[in-house]
Amino acid sequence: MSEQLVNIGWSVLFALVGGIVGIFLVVCAASFVPRLLERFTPNIDEEKEIARGNRAVADYFGRIVAASIIGISIVIAAAILGGFM
């Protein structure tokens, strides 16, 4: 019985550490992806266009950043869940 409790404890520890690392990576991606997108579109100042009310730029910028963060989150979740199996 005690070996099972030790394994459960290790699983919980790995989940917590993986969750903390995952949160850190998602926060880093959330700060890196917008800068990368701005570098890919040097002739468009997204901040000015969004402030002027250009909804197309805001939608495009938001969808690209959101999709990138969701994709990175899925990869991190798969890595954490892969450690359990």
Steps between C-alpha positions, in 0.01 A plus 500: 500500500780744582660455156173610342490810718858583405414465130192720546715758679754502216220535246356798685846657527568451128158645416565808712849555360374440146214741558732771628738451207202498263366826640843657466529385137153628411576839657826516305314410180237764572772764514708361210235433234372860467855628458567232239184594311601866506838402358330307216290806409745792520288737290194473725495644850240277663468712813422817303256319272316347794490839676356656182223240506615278215307190592655281229849544642372443854319180401796367303751586770281354777426179313861433409622562855216297653555207262872498578441499873238223474735293284785538745265412787393179325861397447585570865193307621597203282850506644371509857243226441761290320699494821212332682468212256 
